[in-house]
Amino acid sequence: MPEQTYSIDEDLKEARAMAQSLEDYVRGNELYGRAGGGFFSFSRMASLTVGALLMRLRRLRAFWEQLTPEQREILQAAENQHEQTRREWRRHYDEKMVREAHSRLDAMQHFFEECRDDPKLCARVYLPEALRRTIVQELWHAIDEAGIPNNDLAAKMRRVDANLRRYTQSDDFLWDAQLQEVYPRDIYWWLYARPPQPERG
């Protein structure tokens, strides 16, 4: 996972591509889109979603002092493109945010089933779920700031977090140490936890 070997350059490249494709994405029906127009250009890039872009923009902004002048220019352009799309297509943007947050939380139910049925597998496949929950947190902040009614989402997050706590235990930070300052333990506690590895019988 990119978060385990973090690169500002890679994050910036993905943020720029996502921001450039954001308008077409929010106007469309597809929930998990693709950044860039070429068939090969960004085929290995993470899916384009509002949450995936918000996550990258926030942590790149946190690294502002480390960016070169050229990198700062690219980040500001991506931020401006994001804000313009959000402003011009607000209803579409907001609907995509809420839909994505629910979709990611719903997808985590399969992981909890695996934890119940196969603890060894649960321990091996946790990292994508930690990323999923992190993106939901970015969406939650944006949804709350926008004043979008979110009682159903809040209740679903509480249920998911209760399950996460049930199947994980405290551990070291899961991602690249560079990212630790961006994700404090008190908020992003699931990044400081993992399912226990069952003892070999």
MIMAR-780295 format. One record per atom (N, C-alpha, C): residue number from 1; residue in one letter; atom name; x, y, z. Coordinates in Angstrom, 1 decimal. Atoms other than C-alpha are relative to their C-alpha. Layout:
 seq type atom     px     py     pz
 NUM    A   CA      X      Y      Z
...
REM end
This chain:
 seq type atom     px     py     pz
   1    M    N    0.8   -1.2    0.0
   1    M   CA    0.0    0.0    0.0
   1    M    C    0.9    1.2    0.0
   2    P    N   -0.8   -1.2    0.0
   2    P   CA    1.3    3.5   -0.8
   2    P    C    0.2    0.7    1.3
   3    E    N   -0.1   -0.6   -1.3
   3    E   CA    0.6    4.6    2.7
   3    E    C    1.1   -0.6    0.9
   4    Q    N   -1.0    0.6   -0.7
   4    Q   CA    3.2    2.2    4.0
   4    Q    C    1.4    0.4   -0.4
   5    T    N   -1.3   -0.5    0.5
   5    T   CA    6.0    3.6    1.8
   5    T    C   -0.4    1.3   -0.6
   6    Y    N    0.6   -1.3    0.5
   6    Y   CA    4.7    7.2    1.5
   6    Y    C    1.0    0.8   -0.8
   7    S    N   -0.7   -0.9    0.9
   7    S   CA    5.9    9.5   -1.3
   7    S    C   -0.8    1.2   -0.2
   8    I    N    0.7   -1.2    0.3
   8    I   CA    4.9   13.1   -1.5
   8    I    C   -0.2    0.2   -1.5
   9    D    N    0.1   -0.2    1.4
   9    D   CA    5.6   13.1   -5.2
   9    D    C   -1.2   -0.9   -0.5
  10    E    N    1.1    0.9    0.4
  10    E   CA    3.2   10.1   -5.7
  10    E    C   -1.3    0.6    0.4
  11    D    N    1.3   -0.6   -0.5
  11    D   CA    0.5   11.7   -3.5
  11    D    C   -0.4    1.2   -0.8
  12    L    N    0.3   -1.2    0.8
  12    L   CA    0.8   14.9   -5.4
  12    L    C   -0.4   -0.3   -1.4
  13    K    N    0.3    0.4    1.4
  13    K   CA    0.7   13.2   -8.8
  13    K    C   -1.5   -0.5    0.0
  14    E    N    1.4    0.5    0.0
  14    E   CA   -2.5   11.4   -7.8
  14    E    C   -1.0    1.1    0.4
  15    A    N    0.9   -1.1   -0.3
  15    A   CA   -4.1   14.5   -6.2
  15    A    C   -0.2    0.9   -1.2
  16    R    N    0.2   -0.8    1.1
  16    R   CA   -3.5   16.5   -9.3
  16    R    C   -0.9   -0.7   -1.1
  17    A    N    0.8    0.8    1.0
  17    A   CA   -4.9   13.8  -11.6
  17    A    C   -1.5   -0.1    0.4
  18    M    N    1.4    0.1   -0.5
  18    M   CA   -8.0   13.4   -9.4
  18    M    C   -0.7    1.3    0.0
  19    A    N    0.6   -1.3    0.0
  19    A   CA   -8.6   17.1   -9.1
  19    A    C   -0.4    0.4   -1.5
  20    Q    N    0.2   -0.3    1.4
  20    Q   CA   -8.4   17.4  -12.9
  20    Q    C   -1.2   -0.7   -0.5
  21    S    N    1.1    0.8    0.5
  21    S   CA  -11.0   14.7  -13.4
  21    S    C   -1.2    0.1    0.9
  22    L    N    1.0    0.0   -1.0
  22    L   CA  -13.2   15.6  -10.5
  22    L    C   -1.4    0.5   -0.5
  23    E    N    1.3   -0.5    0.5
  23    E   CA  -15.9   17.6  -12.4
  23    E    C   -0.7   -1.1   -0.7
  24    D    N    0.7    1.0    0.8
  24    D   CA  -16.7   14.8  -14.8
  24    D    C   -0.4   -1.1    1.0
  25    Y    N    0.3    1.1   -0.9
  25    Y   CA  -16.6   12.3  -11.9
  25    Y    C   -1.3    0.4    0.8
  26    V    N    1.1   -0.3   -0.9
  26    V   CA  -19.1   14.2   -9.6
  26    V    C   -1.3    0.1   -0.9
  27    R    N    1.2   -0.1    0.9
  27    R   CA  -21.5   14.8  -12.6
  27    R    C   -0.4   -1.4   -0.5
  28    G    N    0.4    1.3    0.4
  28    G   CA  -21.5   11.1  -13.4
  28    G    C   -0.6   -0.9    1.0
  29    N    N    0.7    0.9   -0.9
  29    N   CA  -23.2    8.1  -11.8
  29    N    C    1.0   -1.0    0.7
  30    E    N   -0.9    0.9   -0.6
  30    E   CA  -20.1    6.0  -11.1
  30    E    C    0.5    0.4    1.3
  31    L    N   -0.5   -0.4   -1.3
  31    L   CA  -19.0    5.9   -7.5
  31    L    C    1.5    0.0    0.1
  32    Y    N   -1.4    0.1    0.0
  32    Y   CA  -15.5    4.7   -8.0
  32    Y    C    0.5    0.2   -1.4
  33    G    N   -0.4   -0.4    1.3
  33    G   CA  -14.0    6.5  -10.9
  33    G    C    1.5   -0.2   -0.3
  34    R    N   -1.4    0.1    0.4
  34    R   CA  -10.7    6.7  -12.7
  34    R    C    0.5    1.4   -0.4
  35    A    N   -0.5   -1.3    0.3
  35    A   CA   -8.5    9.8  -12.9
  35    A    C    0.8   -0.1   -1.3
  36    G    N   -0.8    0.0    1.3
  36    G   CA   -7.0   10.7  -16.3
  36    G    C   -0.9   -0.6   -1.1
  37    G    N    0.8    0.4    1.2
  37    G   CA   -8.4   10.2  -19.8
  37    G    C    0.7   -1.2   -0.7
  38    G    N   -0.6    1.0    0.8
  38    G   CA   -5.8    7.8  -21.2
  38    G    C   -0.2   -1.4    0.6
  39    F    N    0.3    1.4   -0.5
  39    F   CA   -6.2    4.0  -21.0
  39    F    C    1.1   -0.5    0.9
  40    F    N   -1.1    0.5   -0.9
  40    F   CA   -2.7    3.4  -19.5
  40    F    C    0.4    1.1    1.0
  41    S    N   -0.6   -1.1   -0.7
  41    S   CA   -2.0    6.8  -18.0
  41    S    C    0.0   -0.2    1.6
  42    F    N    0.1    0.1   -1.4
  42    F   CA   -3.3    6.2  -14.5
  42    F    C   -0.7   -1.3    0.4
  43    S    N    0.7    1.2   -0.2
  43    S   CA   -4.4    2.6  -14.6
  43    S    C    0.3   -0.6    1.4
  44    R    N   -0.4    0.5   -1.3
  44    R   CA   -2.5    1.8  -11.4
  44    R    C   -0.3    0.9    1.2
  45    M    N    0.4   -1.0   -1.0
  45    M   CA   -3.8    4.8   -9.5
  45    M    C   -1.2   -0.4    0.8
  46    A    N    1.1    0.2   -0.8
  46    A   CA   -6.2    4.6   -6.7
  46    A    C   -1.3    0.5   -0.6
  47    S    N    1.3   -0.4    0.6
  47    S   CA   -9.9    4.9   -7.7
  47    S    C   -0.2    1.5    0.4
  48    L    N    0.4   -1.4   -0.2
  48    L   CA  -11.1    8.5   -8.0
  48    L    C   -1.3    0.1    0.8
  49    T    N    1.2   -0.3   -0.7
  49    T   CA  -13.5    9.4   -5.3
  49    T    C    0.2    1.4    0.8
  50    V    N   -0.1   -1.2   -0.8
  50    V   CA  -14.2   12.6   -3.3
  50    V    C    0.9   -0.2    1.2
  51    G    N   -0.8    0.3   -1.2
  51    G   CA  -12.8   11.0   -0.2
  51    G    C    1.5   -0.3   -0.2
  52    A    N   -1.4    0.3    0.3
  52    A   CA   -9.6    9.7   -1.8
  52    A    C    0.7    1.3   -0.3
  53    L    N   -0.7   -1.3    0.3
  53    L   CA   -8.9   13.3   -3.1
  53    L    C    0.1    0.8    1.3
  54    L    N    0.0   -0.7   -1.3
  54    L   CA   -9.8   14.9    0.3
  54    L    C    1.2   -0.5    0.9
  55    M    N   -1.0    0.6   -0.9
  55    M   CA   -7.4   12.5    2.1
  55    M    C    1.4    0.5   -0.5
  56    R    N   -1.3   -0.5    0.6
  56    R   CA   -4.5   13.5   -0.3
  56    R    C    0.2    1.4    0.2
  57    L    N   -0.2   -1.5   -0.2
  57    L   CA   -5.1   17.2   -0.2
  57    L    C    0.3    0.4    1.4
  58    R    N   -0.3   -0.4   -1.4
  58    R   CA   -5.2   17.3    3.6
  58    R    C    1.4   -0.3    0.4
  59    R    N   -1.3    0.3   -0.4
  59    R   CA   -2.0   15.5    4.1
  59    R    C    1.1    0.7   -0.7
  60    L    N   -0.9   -0.8    0.7
  60    L   CA   -0.2   17.3    1.4
  60    L    C    0.1    1.4    0.5
  61    R    N    0.0   -1.3   -0.7
  61    R   CA   -1.2   20.6    3.0
  61    R    C    0.8   -0.1    1.3
  62    A    N   -0.7    0.2   -1.3
  62    A   CA    0.2   19.2    6.3
  62    A    C    1.5    0.0   -0.3
  63    F    N   -1.4    0.0    0.3
  63    F   CA    3.5   18.8    4.5
  63    F    C    0.5    1.2   -0.8
  64    W    N   -0.3   -1.2    0.8
  64    W   CA    3.5   22.3    3.0
  64    W    C    1.4    0.5    0.1
  65    E    N   -1.4   -0.5   -0.3
  65    E   CA    6.8   23.3    4.6
  65    E    C    1.1   -0.8   -0.7
  66    Q    N   -1.0    0.9    0.6
  66    Q   CA    8.5   20.3    3.0
  66    Q    C   -0.1    0.1   -1.5
  67    L    N    0.2    0.0    1.4
  67    L   CA    7.2   21.0   -0.5
  67    L    C    1.0    1.1   -0.7
  68    T    N   -0.8   -1.0    0.8
  68    T   CA    9.4   22.7   -3.2
  68    T    C   -1.0    1.0   -0.6
  69    P    N    0.9   -1.0    0.6
  69    P   CA    8.0   25.8   -4.9
  69    P    C   -0.9   -0.6   -1.1
  70    E    N    0.8    0.6    1.1
  70    E   CA    6.9   23.7   -7.9
  70    E    C   -1.1   -0.9    0.6
  71    Q    N    1.0    0.8   -0.6
  71    Q   CA    5.2   21.2   -5.7
  71    Q    C   -1.2    0.8    0.7
  72    R    N    1.0   -0.9   -0.6
  72    R   CA    3.4   24.0   -3.8
  72    R    C   -1.0    0.5   -1.1
  73    E    N    0.9   -0.5    1.1
  73    E   CA    2.1   25.4   -7.2
  73    E    C   -0.9   -1.1   -0.4
  74    I    N    0.9    1.2    0.5
  74    I   CA    0.8   21.9   -8.2
  74    I    C   -1.1   -0.2    1.1
  75    L    N    1.0    0.2   -1.1
  75    L   CA   -0.9   21.5   -4.8
  75    L    C   -1.1    1.1    0.0
  76    Q    N    0.9   -1.1    0.0
  76    Q   CA   -2.5   24.9   -4.9
  76    Q    C   -1.0   -0.1   -1.2
  77    A    N    0.9    0.1    1.2
  77    A   CA   -3.8   24.3   -8.5
  77    A    C   -1.0   -1.1    0.3
  78    A    N    0.9    1.1   -0.3
  78    A   CA   -5.3   21.0   -7.3
  78    A    C   -1.1    0.4    1.0
  79    E    N    0.9   -0.5   -1.0
  79    E   CA   -6.9   22.6   -4.3
  79    E    C   -1.0    1.0   -0.6
  80    N    N    0.9   -0.9    0.7
  80    N   CA   -8.4   25.4   -6.5
  80    N    C   -0.9   -0.7   -0.9
  81    Q    N    0.8    0.7    0.9
  81    Q   CA   -9.7   22.9   -9.0
  81    Q    C   -1.1   -0.8    0.8
  82    H    N    0.9    0.7   -0.8
  82    H   CA  -11.3   20.9   -6.2
  82    H    C   -1.1    1.0    0.5
  83    E    N    0.9   -1.0   -0.6
  83    E   CA  -12.9   24.0   -4.6
  83    E    C   -1.0    0.5   -1.1
  84    Q    N    0.8   -0.5    1.1
  84    Q   CA  -14.2   25.2   -8.0
  84    Q    C   -1.1   -1.0   -0.3
  85    T    N    0.9    1.1    0.3
  85    T   CA  -15.8   21.8   -8.7
  85    T    C   -1.1   -0.1    1.1
  86    R    N    0.9    0.1   -1.2
  86    R   CA  -17.3   21.6   -5.2
  86    R    C   -1.0    1.2    0.0
  87    R    N    0.9   -1.1    0.0
  87    R   CA  -18.8   25.1   -5.6
  87    R    C   -1.0    0.0   -1.1
  88    E    N    0.9    0.0    1.2
  88    E   CA  -20.2   24.7   -9.1
  88    E    C   -0.9   -1.2   -0.1
  89    W    N    0.9    1.2    0.1
  89    W   CA  -21.6   21.2   -8.6
  89    W    C   -0.2   -0.5    1.4
  90    R    N    0.1    0.3   -1.4
  90    R   CA  -22.4   21.3   -4.9
  90    R    C   -0.9   -1.1    0.3
  91    R    N    1.0    1.0   -0.3
  91    R   CA  -25.5   19.1   -4.9
  91    R    C    0.6   -1.4   -0.4
  92    H    N   -0.6    1.2    0.5
  92    H   CA  -23.7   16.4   -7.0
  92    H    C    1.2   -0.4    0.9
  93    Y    N   -1.1    0.3   -0.8
  93    Y   CA  -20.6   16.7   -4.9
  93    Y    C   -0.4   -0.5    1.4
  94    D    N    0.5    0.4   -1.3
  94    D   CA  -22.5   16.4   -1.6
  94    D    C   -0.6   -1.4    0.0
  95    E    N    0.6    1.3    0.1
  95    E   CA  -24.4   13.4   -2.8
  95    E    C    1.0   -1.1   -0.2
  96    K    N   -1.1    0.9    0.2
  96    K   CA  -21.2   11.7   -3.9
  96    K    C    0.7   -0.3    1.3
  97    M    N   -0.6    0.1   -1.3
  97    M   CA  -19.7   12.3   -0.5
  97    M    C   -0.8   -1.0    0.9
  98    V    N    0.9    0.8   -0.8
  98    V   CA  -22.6   10.8    1.4
  98    V    C    0.0   -1.5   -0.5
  99    R    N    0.1    1.4    0.6
  99    R   CA  -22.9    7.8   -1.0
  99    R    C    1.3   -0.7    0.3
 100    E    N   -1.3    0.6   -0.1
 100    E   CA  -19.2    7.1   -0.8
 100    E    C    0.2   -0.5    1.5
 101    A    N   -0.2    0.3   -1.4
 101    A   CA  -19.1    7.2    3.0
 101    A    C   -0.8   -1.3    0.4
 102    H    N    0.8    1.2   -0.3
 102    H   CA  -22.0    4.7    3.3
 102    H    C    0.6   -1.2   -0.7
 103    S    N   -0.5    1.1    0.8
 103    S   CA  -20.5    2.5    0.6
 103    S    C    1.2   -0.6    0.7
 104    R    N   -1.3    0.5   -0.6
 104    R   CA  -17.1    2.2    2.3
 104    R    C   -0.3   -0.6    1.4
 105    L    N    0.4    0.6   -1.3
 105    L   CA  -18.7    1.5    5.7
 105    L    C   -0.7   -1.3   -0.2
 106    D    N    0.7    1.2    0.3
 106    D   CA  -21.0   -1.1    4.2
 106    D    C    1.0   -1.1   -0.4
 107    A    N   -1.0    1.0    0.5
 107    A   CA  -18.0   -2.8    2.5
 107    A    C    0.8   -0.6    1.1
 108    M    N   -0.8    0.6   -1.1
 108    M   CA  -16.3   -3.3    5.8
 108    M    C   -0.7   -1.2    0.7
 109    Q    N    0.8    1.2   -0.6
 109    Q   CA  -19.1   -5.8    6.9
 109    Q    C    0.6   -1.3   -0.4
 110    H    N   -0.6    1.2    0.4
 110    H   CA  -17.4   -8.4    4.8
 110    H    C    1.3   -0.4    0.8
 111    F    N   -1.2    0.2   -0.9
 111    F   CA  -14.2   -7.9    6.8
 111    F    C   -0.3   -0.5    1.3
 112    F    N    0.4    0.5   -1.4
 112    F   CA  -16.0   -8.4   10.1
 112    F    C   -0.5   -1.4   -0.1
 113    E    N    0.4    1.4    0.2
 113    E   CA  -17.5  -11.6    8.7
 113    E    C    1.2   -0.9    0.0
 114    E    N   -1.2    0.8    0.1
 114    E   CA  -14.0  -12.8    7.9
 114    E    C    0.7   -0.1    1.4
 115    C    N   -0.6    0.0   -1.3
 115    C   CA  -12.8  -11.9   11.4
 115    C    C   -0.7   -1.0    0.9
 116    R    N    0.8    1.0   -0.8
 116    R   CA  -15.6  -14.0   12.9
 116    R    C    0.3   -1.5   -0.4
 117    D    N   -0.1    1.4    0.5
 117    D   CA  -15.0  -17.0   10.6
 117    D    C    1.5   -0.5   -0.1
 118    D    N   -1.4    0.4    0.2
 118    D   CA  -11.2  -16.9   10.1
 118    D    C    1.0    1.1    0.6
 119    P    N   -0.8   -1.0   -0.7
 119    P   CA   -9.1  -14.9   12.6
 119    P    C    1.4    0.2   -0.7
 120    K    N   -1.2   -0.2    0.6
 120    K   CA   -5.9  -15.6   10.7
 120    K    C   -0.1    0.9   -1.3
 121    L    N    0.3   -0.9    1.2
 121    L   CA   -7.3  -14.1    7.5
 121    L    C   -0.3    1.4    0.4
 122    C    N    0.4   -1.3   -0.5
 122    C   CA   -8.7  -11.2    9.5
 122    C    C    1.3    0.8    0.2
 123    A    N   -1.3   -0.7   -0.3
 123    A   CA   -5.1  -10.3   10.6
 123    A    C    0.7    0.4   -1.2
 124    R    N   -0.7   -0.2    1.2
 124    R   CA   -3.8  -10.5    7.1
 124    R    C   -0.6    1.1   -0.9
 125    V    N    0.6   -0.9    0.9
 125    V   CA   -6.3   -8.3    5.4
 125    V    C   -0.5    1.3    0.6
 126    Y    N    0.5   -1.2   -0.8
 126    Y   CA   -6.7   -5.5    7.9
 126    Y    C    0.4    1.3   -0.7
 127    L    N   -0.5   -1.3    0.5
 127    L   CA   -4.7   -2.8    6.1
 127    L    C   -0.9    0.7   -0.9
 128    P    N    1.0   -0.7    0.9
 128    P   CA   -7.2   -2.0    3.3
 128    P    C   -1.2    0.5    0.8
 129    E    N    1.1   -0.5   -0.8
 129    E   CA   -9.9   -1.7    6.0
 129    E    C    0.4    1.2    0.8
 130    A    N   -0.5   -1.2   -0.7
 130    A   CA   -7.8    0.8    7.9
 130    A    C    0.0    1.2   -0.9
 131    L    N    0.1   -1.0    1.0
 131    L   CA   -7.5    2.8    4.8
 131    L    C   -1.4    0.5   -0.3
 132    R    N    1.4   -0.3    0.3
 132    R   CA  -11.2    2.6    4.1
 132    R    C   -0.6    0.8    1.1
 133    R    N    0.5   -0.7   -1.2
 133    R   CA  -12.0    3.8    7.6
 133    R    C    0.6    1.4    0.0
 134    T    N   -0.7   -1.3    0.0
 134    T   CA   -9.5    6.7    7.2
 134    T    C   -0.7    0.9   -1.0
 135    I    N    0.7   -0.8    1.0
 135    I   CA  -11.2    7.9    4.0
 135    I    C   -1.4    0.4    0.5
 136    V    N    1.4   -0.3   -0.5
 136    V   CA  -14.6    7.7    5.7
 136    V    C    0.2    1.2    1.0
 137    Q    N   -0.2   -1.1   -0.9
 137    Q   CA  -13.2   10.0    8.4
 137    Q    C    0.2    1.4   -0.7
 138    E    N   -0.2   -1.2    0.8
 138    E   CA  -12.1   12.6    5.8
 138    E    C   -1.4    0.4   -0.5
 139    L    N    1.3   -0.3    0.5
 139    L   CA  -15.6   12.4    4.3
 139    L    C   -0.9    0.5    1.2
 140    W    N    0.8   -0.4   -1.2
 140    W   CA  -17.2   12.7    7.8
 140    W    C    0.3    1.5    0.3
 141    H    N   -0.3   -1.4   -0.3
 141    H   CA  -15.3   16.0    8.5
 141    H    C   -0.6    0.9   -1.1
 142    A    N    0.6   -0.8    1.1
 142    A   CA  -16.4   17.4    5.1
 142    A    C   -1.5    0.1    0.1
 143    I    N    1.5    0.1   -0.1
 143    I   CA  -20.0   16.3    5.5
 143    I    C   -0.5    0.8    1.2
 144    D    N    0.4   -0.7   -1.2
 144    D   CA  -20.2   17.7    9.0
 144    D    C    0.2    1.5   -0.2
 145    E    N   -0.3   -1.5    0.3
 145    E   CA  -18.6   21.1    7.9
 145    E    C   -1.0    0.5   -1.0
 146    A    N    1.0   -0.5    1.0
 146    A   CA  -21.1   21.3    5.0
 146    A    C   -1.4    0.1    0.6
 147    G    N    1.3    0.0   -0.6
 147    G   CA  -24.0   20.9    7.4
 147    G    C   -1.0   -0.9   -0.6
 148    I    N    0.9    1.0    0.6
 148    I   CA  -25.4   17.9    5.6
 148    I    C   -0.5   -0.9    1.1
 149    P    N    0.6    0.9   -1.0
 149    P   CA  -27.8   15.8    7.8
 149    P    C    0.8   -1.3    0.0
 150    N    N   -0.9    1.1    0.0
 150    N   CA  -25.7   12.9    8.9
 150    N    C   -0.3   -1.0    1.2
 151    N    N    0.3    0.9   -1.1
 151    N   CA  -27.5   11.0   11.7
 151    N    C    0.2   -1.5   -0.3
 152    D    N   -0.1    1.4    0.5
 152    D   CA  -27.7    7.7    9.7
 152    D    C    1.5   -0.3   -0.1
 153    L    N   -1.4    0.3    0.2
 153    L   CA  -24.0    8.0    8.8
 153    L    C    0.7   -0.1    1.4
 154    A    N   -0.6    0.1   -1.3
 154    A   CA  -23.0    8.7   12.4
 154    A    C   -0.3   -1.3    0.7
 155    A    N    0.4    1.3   -0.7
 155    A   CA  -24.9    5.7   13.7
 155    A    C    0.7   -1.2   -0.7
 156    K    N   -0.7    1.1    0.7
 156    K   CA  -23.3    3.5   11.0
 156    K    C    1.5    0.0    0.4
 157    M    N   -1.4   -0.1   -0.4
 157    M   CA  -19.8    4.8   11.9
 157    M    C    0.2   -0.6    1.4
 158    R    N   -0.2    0.6   -1.4
 158    R   CA  -20.4    3.9   15.6
 158    R    C   -0.1   -1.5    0.0
 159    R    N    0.0    1.5    0.1
 159    R   CA  -21.4    0.4   14.7
 159    R    C    1.2   -0.6   -0.6
 160    V    N   -1.2    0.5    0.6
 160    V   CA  -18.4   -0.1   12.5
 160    V    C    1.1    0.1    1.0
 161    D    N   -1.1   -0.1   -0.9
 161    D   CA  -16.1    1.3   15.1
 161    D    C   -0.1   -0.9    1.2
 162    A    N    0.1    1.0   -1.1
 162    A   CA  -17.5   -1.0   17.8
 162    A    C    0.5   -1.3   -0.5
 163    N    N   -0.5    1.2    0.6
 163    N   CA  -16.7   -3.9   15.5
 163    N    C    1.5    0.0   -0.1
 164    L    N   -1.5   -0.1    0.1
 164    L   CA  -13.2   -2.6   14.8
 164    L    C    0.7   -0.2    1.3
 165    R    N   -0.6    0.1   -1.3
 165    R   CA  -12.5   -2.3   18.5
 165    R    C   -0.1   -1.4    0.5
 166    R    N    0.2    1.4   -0.4
 166    R   CA  -13.8   -5.8   19.0
 166    R    C    1.0   -0.9   -0.6
 167    Y    N   -0.9    1.0    0.7
 167    Y   CA  -11.5   -7.4   16.5
 167    Y    C    1.5    0.5   -0.1
 168    T    N   -1.4   -0.5    0.1
 168    T   CA   -8.3   -5.2   16.9
 168    T    C    0.5    0.2    1.5
 169    Q    N   -0.6   -0.4   -1.3
 169    Q   CA   -5.9   -4.4   19.7
 169    Q    C    1.1    1.0   -0.3
 170    S    N   -0.9   -1.1    0.2
 170    S   CA   -3.5   -1.5   20.2
 170    S    C    1.3   -0.5   -0.5
 171    D    N   -1.3    0.4    0.7
 171    D   CA   -0.3   -1.6   18.1
 171    D    C    0.7    1.3   -0.4
 172    D    N   -0.7   -1.2    0.6
 172    D   CA    2.3    0.7   16.5
 172    D    C   -0.7    0.6   -1.2
 173    F    N    0.5   -0.6    1.1
 173    F   CA    1.4    3.1   13.8
 173    F    C    0.2   -0.9   -1.3
 174    L    N    0.0    1.0    1.1
 174    L   CA    0.5    1.0   10.7
 174    L    C    0.7    0.5   -1.3
 175    W    N   -0.5   -0.5    1.3
 175    W   CA    1.7    3.4    7.9
 175    W    C    1.4    0.6    0.2
 176    D    N   -1.3   -0.6    0.0
 176    D   CA    4.9    5.1    7.0
 176    D    C    0.1    1.1    1.1
 177    A    N   -0.2   -0.9   -1.2
 177    A   CA    6.3    7.1   10.0
 177    A    C   -0.2    1.5   -0.4
 178    Q    N    0.2   -1.4    0.4
 178    Q   CA    6.2   10.3    7.9
 178    Q    C   -1.4    0.5    0.2
 179    L    N    1.4   -0.4   -0.1
 179    L   CA    2.4   10.2    8.1
 179    L    C   -0.5    0.1    1.4
 180    Q    N    0.6    0.1   -1.3
 180    Q   CA    2.1    9.8   11.8
 180    Q    C   -0.4    1.3    0.6
 181    E    N    0.4   -1.3   -0.5
 181    E   CA    2.0   13.5   12.5
 181    E    C   -1.4    0.5   -0.6
 182    V    N    1.3   -0.4    0.7
 182    V   CA   -1.0   13.8   10.1
 182    V    C   -1.2   -0.8    0.6
 183    Y    N    1.0    0.9   -0.5
 183    Y   CA   -2.9   11.0   11.8
 183    Y    C    0.1   -0.2    1.5
 184    P    N   -0.2    0.2   -1.4
 184    P   CA   -3.0   11.5   15.6
 184    P    C   -0.8   -1.1    0.5
 185    R    N    0.6    1.2   -0.6
 185    R   CA   -3.9    8.5   17.7
 185    R    C   -1.4    0.2    0.5
 186    D    N    1.3   -0.2   -0.7
 186    D   CA   -6.8   10.1   19.5
 186    D    C   -1.2    0.1   -1.0
 187    I    N    1.0   -0.1    1.1
 187    I   CA   -8.7   10.6   16.2
 187    I    C    0.0   -1.3   -0.9
 188    Y    N   -0.2    1.1    1.0
 188    Y   CA   -7.3    7.9   13.9
 188    Y    C    0.5   -1.3    0.7
 189    W    N   -0.5    1.0   -0.9
 189    W   CA   -7.0    5.2   16.6
 189    W    C    0.1   -1.4   -0.8
 190    W    N   -0.1    1.3    0.8
 190    W   CA   -7.6    2.3   14.0
 190    W    C    1.3   -0.1   -0.8
 191    L    N   -1.4    0.1    0.6
 191    L   CA   -4.2    3.2   12.5
 191    L    C    1.0   -0.3    1.0
 192    Y    N   -0.9    0.5   -1.1
 192    Y   CA   -2.7    2.3   15.8
 192    Y    C   -0.5   -1.3    0.6
 193    A    N    0.5    1.3   -0.4
 193    A   CA   -4.3   -1.1   16.0
 193    A    C    0.0   -1.0   -1.1
 194    R    N    0.1    1.1    1.0
 194    R   CA   -4.5   -4.4   14.2
 194    R    C   -0.6   -1.2    0.7
 195    P    N    0.5    1.2   -0.6
 195    P   CA   -6.2   -7.7   14.7
 195    P    C    1.2   -0.9    0.5
 196    P    N   -1.1    0.9   -0.5
 196    P   CA   -4.1  -10.1   16.8
 196    P    C    0.2   -1.2   -0.9
 197    Q    N   -0.3    1.2    0.8
 197    Q   CA   -2.4  -12.9   14.9
 197    Q    C   -0.1   -1.2    0.9
 198    P    N    0.3    1.2   -0.8
 198    P   CA   -3.7  -16.2   16.3
 198    P    C    1.3   -0.8    0.2
 199    E    N   -1.2    0.9   -0.3
 199    E   CA   -1.1  -18.5   17.9
 199    E    C   -0.1   -1.2   -0.9
 200    R    N   -0.1    1.3    0.8
 200    R   CA    0.0  -21.4   15.7
 200    R    C   -0.3   -1.2    0.9
 201    G    N    0.3    1.2   -0.8
 201    G   CA   -1.5  -24.6   16.9
 201    G    C    0.9   -1.2   -0.3
REM end
